[in-house]
Amino acid sequence: VRPPAPSYARDLVGYGQRPPHPRWPGDARIAVQFVINYEEGSENCILDGDGQSEHLLSEIVGVAPYKGVRHANMESLYEYGSRAGFWRLHRLFTERDMPCTVYACALALERN
């Protein structure tokens, strides 16, 4: 492995054909991390003074932003997450005593 270029502080060079052994507990061969994104209430919404509705972070393929008006379908997708989706996942992980990571937006936490 070569050292990073002096003009760039990050080392992005791959390990190639000989990656280091991670030495996981019990000689496990794979590591899995579960991450829940909690964003409900922090998406673009004209109620928050945004000029348009959310259109990038969605399951609606090809959605265009609604300028100056509310987008009921988009809002309902996000509202499902805070009302039911997050809690469904929380129960599943808790019942199985499985750790997970939650990436959360501060505004979403404040509102929920």
C-alpha positions as CSV (number, residue, x, y, z in Angstrom):
1,V,0.0,0.0,0.0
2,R,1.4,3.3,-1.0
3,P,1.2,6.5,1.1
4,P,-1.4,9.1,0.1
5,A,-0.4,11.8,-2.2
6,P,1.0,14.8,-0.2
7,S,-1.4,17.2,-1.8
8,Y,-4.5,15.2,-0.5
9,A,-5.1,14.4,3.1
10,R,-7.2,11.3,2.6
11,D,-6.0,7.8,1.6
12,L,-8.3,6.4,-1.0
13,V,-6.0,3.8,-2.4
14,G,-7.7,0.3,-2.3
15,Y,-6.2,-2.8,-0.9
16,G,-6.1,-4.6,-4.2
17,Q,-5.7,-8.4,-4.2
18,R,-4.6,-8.6,-0.5
19,P,-7.0,-6.9,1.8
20,P,-6.1,-7.0,5.5
21,H,-7.9,-9.6,7.7
22,P,-10.4,-7.7,9.9
23,R,-10.1,-10.2,12.8
24,W,-13.8,-10.2,13.6
25,P,-15.0,-12.1,16.8
26,G,-15.5,-15.8,16.3
27,D,-13.7,-15.6,13.0
28,A,-16.9,-14.3,11.4
29,R,-16.7,-13.9,7.7
30,I,-19.2,-11.0,7.3
31,A,-20.3,-8.0,9.3
32,V,-23.7,-6.5,9.0
33,Q,-24.8,-3.1,10.2
34,F,-28.4,-2.0,10.3
35,V,-29.1,1.7,9.9
36,I,-32.4,3.4,10.2
37,N,-32.7,6.9,8.7
38,Y,-35.1,9.1,10.7
39,E,-35.8,12.2,8.6
40,E,-39.6,12.6,9.0
41,G,-40.4,16.2,9.6
42,S,-37.2,17.6,8.2
43,E,-37.9,17.2,4.5
44,N,-38.5,20.2,2.2
45,C,-42.0,21.5,2.9
46,I,-43.6,24.8,2.2
47,L,-45.0,24.8,5.8
48,D,-41.4,25.3,6.9
49,G,-40.8,28.2,4.5
50,D,-39.2,26.1,1.8
51,G,-40.1,27.3,-1.7
52,Q,-41.0,23.8,-2.9
53,S,-41.9,20.3,-1.7
54,E,-39.4,17.5,-1.3
55,H,-38.5,15.7,-4.5
56,L,-35.1,14.2,-4.1
57,L,-35.4,11.9,-1.0
58,S,-38.4,9.8,-2.0
59,E,-39.7,6.5,-3.3
60,I,-41.7,8.4,-5.9
61,V,-39.7,7.8,-9.1
62,G,-39.3,10.9,-11.2
63,V,-41.2,13.2,-8.9
64,A,-41.0,16.9,-9.6
65,P,-41.1,19.5,-6.8
66,Y,-44.3,21.3,-6.2
67,K,-43.5,25.0,-6.0
68,G,-45.4,27.0,-3.5
69,V,-48.0,24.3,-2.7
70,R,-48.1,21.3,-0.4
71,H,-47.4,17.8,-1.8
72,A,-49.9,15.6,0.0
73,N,-48.4,12.3,-1.4
74,M,-44.9,13.3,-0.4
75,E,-45.9,14.4,3.0
76,S,-47.8,11.2,3.6
77,L,-44.8,9.1,2.8
78,Y,-42.8,10.9,5.4
79,E,-45.6,10.9,8.0
80,Y,-45.9,7.1,7.7
81,G,-42.3,6.8,8.8
82,S,-42.8,8.7,12.0
83,R,-46.2,7.3,12.8
84,A,-45.6,3.6,12.0
85,G,-42.4,2.8,10.0
86,F,-39.8,3.7,12.6
87,W,-41.8,2.0,15.4
88,R,-42.3,-1.2,13.4
89,L,-38.5,-1.4,12.9
90,H,-37.8,-0.5,16.5
91,R,-40.0,-3.4,17.7
92,L,-38.3,-5.8,15.3
93,F,-34.8,-4.9,16.5
94,T,-35.8,-4.7,20.2
95,E,-37.6,-8.1,20.2
96,R,-34.5,-9.7,18.7
97,D,-32.1,-7.8,20.9
98,M,-30.3,-6.7,17.7
99,P,-28.3,-3.5,17.8
100,C,-28.8,-0.9,15.1
101,T,-27.7,2.6,14.3
102,V,-30.1,5.5,13.8
103,Y,-29.1,8.4,11.6
104,A,-31.5,11.1,12.6
105,C,-32.1,14.7,11.5
106,A,-32.4,17.0,14.6
107,L,-35.6,18.7,13.3
108,A,-37.2,15.3,12.9
109,L,-36.3,14.3,16.4
110,E,-37.5,17.7,17.8
111,R,-40.9,17.3,16.0
112,N,-41.5,13.6,16.9
